[in-house]
Amino acid sequence: MQASVHTYDLDARTGEVLLDTGRVLPFPAAAVEASGLRHLRVGQRVSIEVADGADPETAGATVSRVWIVGIGEGETIA
């Protein structure tokens, strides 16, 4: 699923993504680290996975992985 970075705290490595439906989902630092990304910028298009395969439209849904297509797809970048 794709989304746009809505907020990003570089120090904490946490933030929120905005789905195309308008829903905002939070992501923890572990979601960025799972892809090996070092930085995100507000407005950037990213691909996401929702924790436990949950429906992203349900209350309490959170992002478990954030990556940029072509970068960090399936492997951790050192």
N, C-alpha and C positions, 0 to 999 in steps of 0.2 A: 504494500500500500504506500502511496506517496502523500507527503505533507510538506508544509513550509515551516521553517524555523520561525517561531513567534517571539520567543525570548531565549537568551542564552547568557549564562554567567560564566565567563572564562575561568575565574578562580575556582568556583565550585564545580564547574563542568556539568551543570544542571540547566534545565530550561523547560520550554514548552514548545510543542508543535501545533500548527493549525491545520486541521484536516480540510479538504475541499468542501466538506459539508458545513464548515464554520465551527465545528467542535474543537476545543483546545484540550490537548492531553499533555500531562507533565512527563518529563523523562529524567531519570537519575543519572549520575555520573557513570554508573555501570553500563548504561545503554550506549553511551558514546565510546567508552573503553572497549566494549565488546566488538567494535568495528575497527579499533585502532586509530580513530580520527584524533587529530590534535586540536582542531578548531572548527567552529561553525559560525556562520554569520546570519543575522536576522534577515529573513526573506529567502534564504537559500532553500532550494527544493531538495528534499531528502526522501529516502525510502525508510519505512519503519516496520517493526514487528511489534505487536501488542502482546503484553505478558500473558502467558497461558493460553494464547490463541483466542482470547476473549474478543467479543464484538467491541470495536473501538467506540461505538455510540452508547455503551452501557456506563452507568455511573461507576466511578472508581477505576475505570480502565486506565492502565499506564503503559508506557512504551518500554519494551525490554531491549530494543536495539535500534540504533539510528545509523544509517550509512548513506553514502553518496554512491549512486550507480557507477560501477567501474572502479570504485575505491573501497576497499574493505569488505568486499562481498565474500563472506565465508571464511576469510582468514584474518588473523590479527597482524597488523603491520607493525614492525619493530621500530 
